Amino acid sequence: MTARVDAAFAKNLPKVELHAHLTGSITPQCLHEIWTQKKSGDPSMTLQDPLEAMSKDKVWDIMTFFPLFSKYIYELCSTPASIVYSINAVLRDFKEDGVVYLELRTTPRSSSSMSKDDYIATILSCIDDFPHRNVMTTYLILSIDRRNIPEEAMEVVDLAIQYQSRGIVGVDLCGDPSKGDISTFKEAFHKAKLYGLKITLHFAEVPASSSLLELKTLLSFRPDRLGHVVHVPDKIKAQIKASKLGLELCVSCNVQARLIEGGVADHHFMSWIKTGCPVILCTDDVGIFDSTLSNEYLLVAQAFNLSRDDLIDLCDQAVEAIFGDRHEKQRLCALVKEARENRMPID
Ligand SMILES: CNc1ncnc2c1ncn2[C@@H]1O[C@H](COP(=O)(O)O)[C@@H](O)[C@H]1O
């Protein structure tokens, strides 16, 4: 028996974040600072202030969420300077929340002032230069967007291979789940696997992306982890369970974007906990859903009556599923062990 979980305990846990989209992790405040800078250089700029466009009272659903990136945030963060400013803030925010290991994911993109290659090289340099990299190690996953054509998907994989030795550990499939034909990405994921990159896929996010055919095709890409896993039929569930795939669960995102019905207590978290698959709590887009990773731990503890030991077990499961090497695993296992030894008994 240990003391109750509170915010301070959740913050101090040695947390591992495995499903965080870089652009979605930028806070409205940081975007506001970029906006202010841009506006002072170009007073005729018509883009709305992020503090208004992304105010806390905004409700996001699957229709409004994806255009927020393509039609708004990408407009604001389109230069190497704005990328550097925002990624530094994102790294600081995760570190301050007690994250000790981070796998950030991002979709390579270009603008008039940078190529996709420049975009990735800039991000990797910021990760290298992050002053707290011995406290929080960071790796990168490159995302294929469901709207990509096969050539674009292959370009993502080629960039991942090009920069693999600098800390790219995997390839992701993300984007609007109502769009695209995922079967066209077979070759790209095959090549990623061939080069030793790990694979994580957004999986069964909405009913439209959860047909047996689509889910079977996605599993044929031989993923190492799956994200969201909301609308999974029993037959596919059994396959996931047999393969012991790591499951990246994004509770606040699923509740707020209405990917599930109801609140945190209605989330499918508990149904996966019993399967033996590593379950990993993740933020998805903390800049939009405004819930840090430590808050996600706190929310599930409150909703499902979890103890301090249960949360430490969750940290352990996250370590099991990282794409980093065995040295990283050893470092993280030692931190989790220390947390277990230091958890406060009831006095
Ligand atoms: C419900 N949650 C989600 N489901 C699917 N894709 C998501 C997502 N949240 C974010 N993205 C994907 O990540 C991109 C933004 O980050 P990056 O520019 O890549 O760093 C979005 O454009 C979308 O494709």
PDBQT file of the ligand as one rigid body, heavy atoms in Angstrom, charges set to zero:
ROOT
HETATM    1  C1  LIG A 401      -5.872  12.693 -33.304  1.00  0.00    +0.000 C 
HETATM    2  N1  LIG A 401      -4.443  12.790 -33.388  1.00  0.00    +0.000 N 
HETATM    3  C2  LIG A 401      -3.779  12.686 -34.563  1.00  0.00    +0.000 A 
HETATM    4  N2  LIG A 401      -4.093  11.727 -35.465  1.00  0.00    +0.000 NA
HETATM    5  C3  LIG A 401      -3.444  11.665 -36.655  1.00  0.00    +0.000 A 
HETATM    6  N3  LIG A 401      -2.469  12.512 -37.014  1.00  0.00    +0.000 NA
HETATM    7  C4  LIG A 401      -2.144  13.488 -36.146  1.00  0.00    +0.000 A 
HETATM    8  C5  LIG A 401      -2.763  13.609 -34.886  1.00  0.00    +0.000 A 
HETATM    9  N4  LIG A 401      -2.230  14.673 -34.244  1.00  0.00    +0.000 NA
HETATM   10  C6  LIG A 401      -1.293  15.185 -35.081  1.00  0.00    +0.000 A 
HETATM   11  N5  LIG A 401      -1.257  14.480 -36.239  1.00  0.00    +0.000 N 
HETATM   12  C7  LIG A 401      -0.417  14.701 -37.413  1.00  0.00    +0.000 C 
HETATM   13  O1  LIG A 401       0.725  15.451 -37.036  1.00  0.00    +0.000 OA
HETATM   14  C8  LIG A 401       0.854  16.627 -37.846  1.00  0.00    +0.000 C 
HETATM   15  C9  LIG A 401       1.390  17.769 -37.008  1.00  0.00    +0.000 C 
HETATM   16  O2  LIG A 401       2.682  17.517 -36.531  1.00  0.00    +0.000 OA
HETATM   17  P1  LIG A 401       3.985  17.542 -37.462  1.00  0.00    +0.000 P 
HETATM   18  O3  LIG A 401       3.854  18.689 -38.436  1.00  0.00    +0.000 OA
HETATM   19  O4  LIG A 401       4.069  16.239 -38.153  1.00  0.00    +0.000 OA
HETATM   20  O5  LIG A 401       5.120  17.771 -36.497  1.00  0.00    +0.000 OA
HETATM   21  C10 LIG A 401      -0.572  16.885 -38.348  1.00  0.00    +0.000 C 
HETATM   22  O6  LIG A 401      -0.569  17.565 -39.569  1.00  0.00    +0.000 OA
HETATM   23  C11 LIG A 401      -1.163  15.484 -38.488  1.00  0.00    +0.000 C 
HETATM   24  O7  LIG A 401      -0.841  14.952 -39.746  1.00  0.00    +0.000 OA
ENDROOT
TORSDOF 0
